[in-house]
Amino acid sequence: MTQWGVHSDDFTRGIGFFNGARFFEAHEALEDVWRAAPAEQKKFWQGLVQLAVAFHHHSTGNRIGMRSVMERGMKNLDGYPNDFCGINLLSLKRSLEQWREALDKLQPAPSLPQIERSDSKSAG
């Protein structure tokens, strides 16, 4: 367990898979974190799972599914601090905003988002 009450192996694997563009595997690992997370963290972890699913849809060419699930994931991350559960949420949100803008304007996709670790001890 980590200081945030989640399984550190699944947490680390999930972020590694996400950052390596292995979004299906990231979804699986982060889903295990989500299921075991304390109640006050559920929406946060669900949002990360949804982002992994969204970018898996992107990798398979499912633009409509990608956009829909990305929006739900972004909504679930709203309201959490910029650094939460060891994740730099501000950086991730900025990247997702770039994706939203590119999709809205039918522009080329930006770089894939990365989940950056932070030094924050904040659990909410």
CNS distance restraints for C-alpha pairs under 8 A (distance, minus, plus):
assign (resid   1 and name CA) (resid   5 and name CA) 5.84 0.50 0.50
assign (resid   1 and name CA) (resid   6 and name CA) 5.35 0.50 0.50
assign (resid   1 and name CA) (resid   7 and name CA) 4.55 0.50 0.50
assign (resid   1 and name CA) (resid   8 and name CA) 5.43 0.50 0.50
assign (resid   2 and name CA) (resid   6 and name CA) 5.63 0.50 0.50
assign (resid   2 and name CA) (resid   7 and name CA) 6.24 0.50 0.50
assign (resid   2 and name CA) (resid   8 and name CA) 5.40 0.50 0.50
assign (resid   3 and name CA) (resid 121 and name CA) 7.73 0.50 0.50
assign (resid   4 and name CA) (resid  85 and name CA) 5.94 0.50 0.50
assign (resid   4 and name CA) (resid 123 and name CA) 5.92 0.50 0.50
assign (resid   5 and name CA) (resid  37 and name CA) 6.32 0.50 0.50
assign (resid   5 and name CA) (resid  38 and name CA) 6.68 0.50 0.50
assign (resid   6 and name CA) (resid  11 and name CA) 7.28 0.50 0.50
assign (resid   6 and name CA) (resid  33 and name CA) 5.86 0.50 0.50
assign (resid   6 and name CA) (resid  36 and name CA) 6.37 0.50 0.50
assign (resid   6 and name CA) (resid  37 and name CA) 5.50 0.50 0.50
assign (resid   6 and name CA) (resid  38 and name CA) 7.90 0.50 0.50
assign (resid   7 and name CA) (resid  11 and name CA) 6.14 0.50 0.50
assign (resid   7 and name CA) (resid  33 and name CA) 6.19 0.50 0.50
assign (resid   7 and name CA) (resid  36 and name CA) 7.67 0.50 0.50
assign (resid   8 and name CA) (resid  12 and name CA) 5.95 0.50 0.50
assign (resid   9 and name CA) (resid  13 and name CA) 5.98 0.50 0.50
assign (resid  10 and name CA) (resid  14 and name CA) 5.75 0.50 0.50
assign (resid  10 and name CA) (resid  29 and name CA) 5.20 0.50 0.50
assign (resid  10 and name CA) (resid  30 and name CA) 6.43 0.50 0.50
assign (resid  10 and name CA) (resid  32 and name CA) 6.79 0.50 0.50
assign (resid  10 and name CA) (resid  33 and name CA) 6.20 0.50 0.50
assign (resid  11 and name CA) (resid  15 and name CA) 6.29 0.50 0.50
assign (resid  11 and name CA) (resid  29 and name CA) 7.09 0.50 0.50
assign (resid  11 and name CA) (resid  30 and name CA) 6.38 0.50 0.50
assign (resid  11 and name CA) (resid  33 and name CA) 6.37 0.50 0.50
assign (resid  12 and name CA) (resid  16 and name CA) 6.11 0.50 0.50
assign (resid  13 and name CA) (resid  17 and name CA) 6.03 0.50 0.50
assign (resid  13 and name CA) (resid  26 and name CA) 7.29 0.50 0.50
assign (resid  13 and name CA) (resid  29 and name CA) 6.52 0.50 0.50
assign (resid  14 and name CA) (resid  18 and name CA) 6.11 0.50 0.50
assign (resid  14 and name CA) (resid  25 and name CA) 7.19 0.50 0.50
assign (resid  14 and name CA) (resid  26 and name CA) 4.38 0.50 0.50
assign (resid  14 and name CA) (resid  27 and name CA) 7.06 0.50 0.50
assign (resid  14 and name CA) (resid  28 and name CA) 7.60 0.50 0.50
assign (resid  14 and name CA) (resid  29 and name CA) 4.83 0.50 0.50
assign (resid  14 and name CA) (resid  30 and name CA) 5.16 0.50 0.50
assign (resid  15 and name CA) (resid  19 and name CA) 6.03 0.50 0.50
assign (resid  15 and name CA) (resid  26 and name CA) 6.69 0.50 0.50
assign (resid  15 and name CA) (resid  30 and name CA) 7.90 0.50 0.50
assign (resid  15 and name CA) (resid 115 and name CA) 6.29 0.50 0.50
assign (resid  16 and name CA) (resid  20 and name CA) 6.02 0.50 0.50
assign (resid  16 and name CA) (resid  26 and name CA) 7.56 0.50 0.50
assign (resid  17 and name CA) (resid  21 and name CA) 6.25 0.50 0.50
assign (resid  17 and name CA) (resid  22 and name CA) 4.84 0.50 0.50
assign (resid  17 and name CA) (resid  23 and name CA) 6.37 0.50 0.50
assign (resid  17 and name CA) (resid  25 and name CA) 6.12 0.50 0.50
assign (resid  17 and name CA) (resid  26 and name CA) 4.81 0.50 0.50
assign (resid  18 and name CA) (resid  22 and name CA) 5.58 0.50 0.50
assign (resid  18 and name CA) (resid  23 and name CA) 5.29 0.50 0.50
assign (resid  18 and name CA) (resid  25 and name CA) 7.78 0.50 0.50
assign (resid  18 and name CA) (resid  26 and name CA) 5.08 0.50 0.50
assign (resid  18 and name CA) (resid  52 and name CA) 6.60 0.50 0.50
assign (resid  18 and name CA) (resid 114 and name CA) 7.14 0.50 0.50
assign (resid  18 and name CA) (resid 115 and name CA) 7.28 0.50 0.50
assign (resid  19 and name CA) (resid 113 and name CA) 7.44 0.50 0.50
assign (resid  19 and name CA) (resid 114 and name CA) 5.15 0.50 0.50
assign (resid  19 and name CA) (resid 115 and name CA) 6.40 0.50 0.50
assign (resid  21 and name CA) (resid 112 and name CA) 7.69 0.50 0.50
assign (resid  22 and name CA) (resid  26 and name CA) 6.16 0.50 0.50
assign (resid  22 and name CA) (resid  56 and name CA) 7.82 0.50 0.50
assign (resid  23 and name CA) (resid  27 and name CA) 6.01 0.50 0.50
assign (resid  23 and name CA) (resid  52 and name CA) 5.00 0.50 0.50
assign (resid  23 and name CA) (resid  53 and name CA) 6.57 0.50 0.50
assign (resid  23 and name CA) (resid  55 and name CA) 6.28 0.50 0.50
assign (resid  23 and name CA) (resid  56 and name CA) 5.03 0.50 0.50
assign (resid  24 and name CA) (resid  28 and name CA) 6.45 0.50 0.50
assign (resid  24 and name CA) (resid  52 and name CA) 6.82 0.50 0.50
assign (resid  24 and name CA) (resid  53 and name CA) 6.69 0.50 0.50
assign (resid  24 and name CA) (resid  56 and name CA) 5.89 0.50 0.50
assign (resid  25 and name CA) (resid  29 and name CA) 6.29 0.50 0.50
assign (resid  26 and name CA) (resid  30 and name CA) 5.90 0.50 0.50
assign (resid  26 and name CA) (resid  49 and name CA) 7.57 0.50 0.50
assign (resid  26 and name CA) (resid  52 and name CA) 6.08 0.50 0.50
assign (resid  27 and name CA) (resid  31 and name CA) 5.80 0.50 0.50
assign (resid  27 and name CA) (resid  49 and name CA) 5.14 0.50 0.50
assign (resid  27 and name CA) (resid  50 and name CA) 7.56 0.50 0.50
assign (resid  27 and name CA) (resid  52 and name CA) 5.18 0.50 0.50
assign (resid  27 and name CA) (resid  53 and name CA) 6.11 0.50 0.50
assign (resid  28 and name CA) (resid  32 and name CA) 6.67 0.50 0.50
assign (resid  29 and name CA) (resid  33 and name CA) 6.78 0.50 0.50
assign (resid  30 and name CA) (resid  34 and name CA) 6.14 0.50 0.50
assign (resid  30 and name CA) (resid  45 and name CA) 7.10 0.50 0.50
assign (resid  30 and name CA) (resid  48 and name CA) 7.21 0.50 0.50
assign (resid  30 and name CA) (resid  49 and name CA) 5.72 0.50 0.50
assign (resid  31 and name CA) (resid  35 and name CA) 6.17 0.50 0.50
assign (resid  31 and name CA) (resid  45 and name CA) 7.62 0.50 0.50
assign (resid  31 and name CA) (resid  46 and name CA) 7.37 0.50 0.50
assign (resid  31 and name CA) (resid  49 and name CA) 5.95 0.50 0.50
assign (resid  32 and name CA) (resid  36 and name CA) 6.41 0.50 0.50
assign (resid  33 and name CA) (resid  37 and name CA) 5.90 0.50 0.50
assign (resid  33 and name CA) (resid  45 and name CA) 7.04 0.50 0.50
assign (resid  34 and name CA) (resid  41 and name CA) 7.94 0.50 0.50
assign (resid  34 and name CA) (resid  42 and name CA) 5.90 0.50 0.50
assign (resid  34 and name CA) (resid  45 and name CA) 4.90 0.50 0.50
assign (resid  34 and name CA) (resid  46 and name CA) 5.96 0.50 0.50
assign (resid  34 and name CA) (resid  49 and name CA) 7.77 0.50 0.50
assign (resid  35 and name CA) (resid  42 and name CA) 7.66 0.50 0.50
assign (resid  37 and name CA) (resid  41 and name CA) 6.07 0.50 0.50
assign (resid  37 and name CA) (resid  42 and name CA) 6.01 0.50 0.50
assign (resid  37 and name CA) (resid  45 and name CA) 7.68 0.50 0.50
assign (resid  38 and name CA) (resid  42 and name CA) 6.53 0.50 0.50
assign (resid  40 and name CA) (resid 124 and name CA) 7.70 0.50 0.50
assign (resid  41 and name CA) (resid  45 and name CA) 6.41 0.50 0.50
assign (resid  41 and name CA) (resid 123 and name CA) 7.81 0.50 0.50
assign (resid  41 and name CA) (resid 124 and name CA) 7.79 0.50 0.50
assign (resid  42 and name CA) (resid  46 and name CA) 5.97 0.50 0.50
assign (resid  43 and name CA) (resid  47 and name CA) 5.97 0.50 0.50
assign (resid  43 and name CA) (resid  76 and name CA) 5.37 0.50 0.50
assign (resid  43 and name CA) (resid  77 and name CA) 6.96 0.50 0.50
assign (resid  44 and name CA) (resid  48 and name CA) 6.56 0.50 0.50
assign (resid  44 and name CA) (resid  76 and name CA) 5.99 0.50 0.50
assign (resid  44 and name CA) (resid  77 and name CA) 5.29 0.50 0.50
assign (resid  44 and name CA) (resid  80 and name CA) 7.41 0.50 0.50
assign (resid  45 and name CA) (resid  49 and name CA) 6.23 0.50 0.50
assign (resid  46 and name CA) (resid  50 and name CA) 6.11 0.50 0.50
assign (resid  46 and name CA) (resid  73 and name CA) 7.16 0.50 0.50
assign (resid  46 and name CA) (resid  76 and name CA) 7.04 0.50 0.50
assign (resid  47 and name CA) (resid  51 and name CA) 6.23 0.50 0.50
assign (resid  47 and name CA) (resid  72 and name CA) 7.13 0.50 0.50
assign (resid  47 and name CA) (resid  73 and name CA) 3.96 0.50 0.50
assign (resid  47 and name CA) (resid  74 and name CA) 6.39 0.50 0.50
assign (resid  47 and name CA) (resid  75 and name CA) 7.45 0.50 0.50
assign (resid  47 and name CA) (resid  76 and name CA) 4.89 0.50 0.50
assign (resid  47 and name CA) (resid  77 and name CA) 5.65 0.50 0.50
assign (resid  48 and name CA) (resid  52 and name CA) 6.35 0.50 0.50
assign (resid  48 and name CA) (resid  73 and name CA) 6.41 0.50 0.50
assign (resid  48 and name CA) (resid  77 and name CA) 7.82 0.50 0.50
assign (resid  49 and name CA) (resid  53 and name CA) 6.33 0.50 0.50
assign (resid  49 and name CA) (resid  73 and name CA) 7.55 0.50 0.50
assign (resid  50 and name CA) (resid  54 and name CA) 6.01 0.50 0.50
assign (resid  50 and name CA) (resid  69 and name CA) 5.93 0.50 0.50
assign (resid  50 and name CA) (resid  70 and name CA) 6.53 0.50 0.50
assign (resid  50 and name CA) (resid  72 and name CA) 7.06 0.50 0.50
assign (resid  50 and name CA) (resid  73 and name CA) 4.91 0.50 0.50
assign (resid  51 and name CA) (resid  55 and name CA) 6.21 0.50 0.50
assign (resid  51 and name CA) (resid  69 and name CA) 6.87 0.50 0.50
assign (resid  51 and name CA) (resid  70 and name CA) 5.40 0.50 0.50
assign (resid  51 and name CA) (resid  73 and name CA) 5.45 0.50 0.50
assign (resid  51 and name CA) (resid  74 and name CA) 7.65 0.50 0.50
assign (resid  52 and name CA) (resid  56 and name CA) 6.14 0.50 0.50
assign (resid  53 and name CA) (resid  57 and name CA) 6.24 0.50 0.50
assign (resid  53 and name CA) (resid  66 and name CA) 7.58 0.50 0.50
assign (resid  53 and name CA) (resid  69 and name CA) 7.06 0.50 0.50
assign (resid  54 and name CA) (resid  58 and name CA) 6.34 0.50 0.50
assign (resid  54 and name CA) (resid  65 and name CA) 6.88 0.50 0.50
assign (resid  54 and name CA) (resid  66 and name CA) 4.27 0.50 0.50
assign (resid  54 and name CA) (resid  67 and name CA) 6.88 0.50 0.50
assign (resid  54 and name CA) (resid  68 and name CA) 7.70 0.50 0.50
assign (resid  54 and name CA) (resid  69 and name CA) 5.16 0.50 0.50
assign (resid  54 and name CA) (resid  70 and name CA) 5.17 0.50 0.50
assign (resid  55 and name CA) (resid  59 and name CA) 6.15 0.50 0.50
assign (resid  55 and name CA) (resid  66 and name CA) 6.24 0.50 0.50
assign (resid  55 and name CA) (resid  70 and name CA) 7.79 0.50 0.50
assign (resid  56 and name CA) (resid  60 and name CA) 6.50 0.50 0.50
assign (resid  56 and name CA) (resid  66 and name CA) 7.63 0.50 0.50
assign (resid  57 and name CA) (resid  61 and name CA) 6.30 0.50 0.50
assign (resid  57 and name CA) (resid  62 and name CA) 4.96 0.50 0.50
assign (resid  57 and name CA) (resid  63 and name CA) 6.88 0.50 0.50
assign (resid  57 and name CA) (resid  65 and name CA) 6.17 0.50 0.50
assign (resid  57 and name CA) (resid  66 and name CA) 4.99 0.50 0.50
assign (resid  58 and name CA) (resid  62 and name CA) 5.49 0.50 0.50
assign (resid  58 and name CA) (resid  63 and name CA) 5.82 0.50 0.50
assign (resid  58 and name CA) (resid  65 and name CA) 7.95 0.50 0.50
assign (resid  58 and name CA) (resid  66 and name CA) 5.44 0.50 0.50
assign (resid  62 and name CA) (resid  66 and name CA) 6.00 0.50 0.50
assign (resid  63 and name CA) (resid  67 and name CA) 6.16 0.50 0.50
assign (resid  64 and name CA) (resid  68 and name CA) 6.26 0.50 0.50
assign (resid  65 and name CA) (resid  69 and name CA) 6.12 0.50 0.50
assign (resid  66 and name CA) (resid  70 and name CA) 5.90 0.50 0.50
assign (resid  67 and name CA) (resid  71 and name CA) 6.15 0.50 0.50
assign (resid  67 and name CA) (resid 100 and name CA) 7.88 0.50 0.50
assign (resid  67 and name CA) (resid 103 and name CA) 7.85 0.50 0.50
assign (resid  68 and name CA) (resid  72 and name CA) 6.53 0.50 0.50
assign (resid  69 and name CA) (resid  73 and name CA) 6.13 0.50 0.50
assign (resid  70 and name CA) (resid  74 and name CA) 6.09 0.50 0.50
assign (resid  71 and name CA) (resid  75 and name CA) 6.14 0.50 0.50
assign (resid  72 and name CA) (resid  76 and name CA) 6.28 0.50 0.50
assign (resid  73 and name CA) (resid  77 and name CA) 6.46 0.50 0.50
assign (resid  74 and name CA) (resid  78 and name CA) 6.51 0.50 0.50
assign (resid  74 and name CA) (resid  93 and name CA) 7.51 0.50 0.50
assign (resid  74 and name CA) (resid  96 and name CA) 7.76 0.50 0.50
assign (resid  80 and name CA) (resid  84 and name CA) 6.82 0.50 0.50
assign (resid  80 and name CA) (resid 124 and name CA) 6.92 0.50 0.50
assign (resid  81 and name CA) (resid  89 and name CA) 7.33 0.50 0.50
assign (resid  81 and name CA) (resid 124 and name CA) 7.01 0.50 0.50
assign (resid  82 and name CA) (resid  88 and name CA) 6.16 0.50 0.50
assign (resid  82 and name CA) (resid  89 and name CA) 4.80 0.50 0.50
assign (resid  82 and name CA) (resid  90 and name CA) 4.72 0.50 0.50
assign (resid  83 and name CA) (resid  87 and name CA) 5.54 0.50 0.50
assign (resid  83 and name CA) (resid  88 and name CA) 4.71 0.50 0.50
assign (resid  83 and name CA) (resid  89 and name CA) 5.39 0.50 0.50
assign (resid  83 and name CA) (resid  90 and name CA) 6.99 0.50 0.50
assign (resid  83 and name CA) (resid 118 and name CA) 6.54 0.50 0.50
assign (resid  83 and name CA) (resid 120 and name CA) 5.91 0.50 0.50
assign (resid  83 and name CA) (resid 122 and name CA) 6.82 0.50 0.50
assign (resid  84 and name CA) (resid  88 and name CA) 6.81 0.50 0.50
assign (resid  84 and name CA) (resid  89 and name CA) 6.64 0.50 0.50
assign (resid  84 and name CA) (resid 120 and name CA) 6.80 0.50 0.50
assign (resid  84 and name CA) (resid 121 and name CA) 7.46 0.50 0.50
assign (resid  84 and name CA) (resid 122 and name CA) 5.36 0.50 0.50
assign (resid  84 and name CA) (resid 123 and name CA) 5.71 0.50 0.50
assign (resid  84 and name CA) (resid 124 and name CA) 6.68 0.50 0.50
assign (resid  85 and name CA) (resid 120 and name CA) 7.22 0.50 0.50
assign (resid  85 and name CA) (resid 121 and name CA) 6.66 0.50 0.50
assign (resid  85 and name CA) (resid 122 and name CA) 5.93 0.50 0.50
assign (resid  85 and name CA) (resid 123 and name CA) 5.16 0.50 0.50
assign (resid  85 and name CA) (resid 124 and name CA) 7.91 0.50 0.50
assign (resid  86 and name CA) (resid 117 and name CA) 5.52 0.50 0.50
assign (resid  86 and name CA) (resid 118 and name CA) 4.87 0.50 0.50
assign (resid  86 and name CA) (resid 119 and name CA) 6.01 0.50 0.50
assign (resid  86 and name CA) (resid 120 and name CA) 5.49 0.50 0.50
assign (resid  86 and name CA) (resid 121 and name CA) 6.44 0.50 0.50
assign (resid  86 and name CA) (resid 122 and name CA) 7.35 0.50 0.50
assign (resid  87 and name CA) (resid 115 and name CA) 6.80 0.50 0.50
assign (resid  87 and name CA) (resid 116 and name CA) 5.84 0.50 0.50
assign (resid  87 and name CA) (resid 117 and name CA) 4.52 0.50 0.50
assign (resid  87 and name CA) (resid 118 and name CA) 5.05 0.50 0.50
assign (resid  87 and name CA) (resid 120 and name CA) 7.71 0.50 0.50
assign (resid  88 and name CA) (resid  92 and name CA) 6.72 0.50 0.50
assign (resid  88 and name CA) (resid 115 and name CA) 7.10 0.50 0.50
assign (resid  88 and name CA) (resid 116 and name CA) 5.42 0.50 0.50
assign (resid  88 and name CA) (resid 117 and name CA) 5.69 0.50 0.50
assign (resid  88 and name CA) (resid 118 and name CA) 5.16 0.50 0.50
assign (resid  89 and name CA) (resid  93 and name CA) 6.05 0.50 0.50
assign (resid  89 and name CA) (resid 115 and name CA) 7.80 0.50 0.50
assign (resid  89 and name CA) (resid 116 and name CA) 7.88 0.50 0.50
assign (resid  90 and name CA) (resid  94 and name CA) 6.22 0.50 0.50
assign (resid  91 and name CA) (resid  95 and name CA) 6.38 0.50 0.50
assign (resid  91 and name CA) (resid 115 and name CA) 7.94 0.50 0.50
assign (resid  91 and name CA) (resid 116 and name CA) 7.41 0.50 0.50
assign (resid  92 and name CA) (resid  96 and name CA) 6.23 0.50 0.50
assign (resid  92 and name CA) (resid 113 and name CA) 6.50 0.50 0.50
assign (resid  92 and name CA) (resid 114 and name CA) 6.56 0.50 0.50
assign (resid  92 and name CA) (resid 115 and name CA) 6.11 0.50 0.50
assign (resid  92 and name CA) (resid 116 and name CA) 7.47 0.50 0.50
assign (resid  93 and name CA) (resid  97 and name CA) 6.12 0.50 0.50
assign (resid  94 and name CA) (resid  98 and name CA) 6.46 0.50 0.50
assign (resid  95 and name CA) (resid  99 and name CA) 6.48 0.50 0.50
assign (resid  95 and name CA) (resid 112 and name CA) 7.99 0.50 0.50
assign (resid  95 and name CA) (resid 113 and name CA) 5.62 0.50 0.50
assign (resid  96 and name CA) (resid 100 and name CA) 6.17 0.50 0.50
assign (resid  96 and name CA) (resid 113 and name CA) 6.88 0.50 0.50
assign (resid  97 and name CA) (resid 101 and name CA) 6.15 0.50 0.50
assign (resid  98 and name CA) (resid 102 and name CA) 6.15 0.50 0.50
assign (resid  98 and name CA) (resid 110 and name CA) 6.84 0.50 0.50
assign (resid  99 and name CA) (resid 103 and name CA) 6.11 0.50 0.50
assign (resid  99 and name CA) (resid 109 and name CA) 6.56 0.50 0.50
assign (resid  99 and name CA) (resid 110 and name CA) 6.30 0.50 0.50
assign (resid 100 and name CA) (resid 104 and name CA) 6.08 0.50 0.50
assign (resid 101 and name CA) (resid 105 and name CA) 6.10 0.50 0.50
assign (resid 102 and name CA) (resid 106 and name CA) 5.71 0.50 0.50
assign (resid 102 and name CA) (resid 107 and name CA) 4.67 0.50 0.50
assign (resid 102 and name CA) (resid 108 and name CA) 6.37 0.50 0.50
assign (resid 102 and name CA) (resid 109 and name CA) 6.05 0.50 0.50
assign (resid 102 and name CA) (resid 110 and name CA) 7.28 0.50 0.50
assign (resid 103 and name CA) (resid 107 and name CA) 6.34 0.50 0.50
assign (resid 103 and name CA) (resid 109 and name CA) 7.44 0.50 0.50
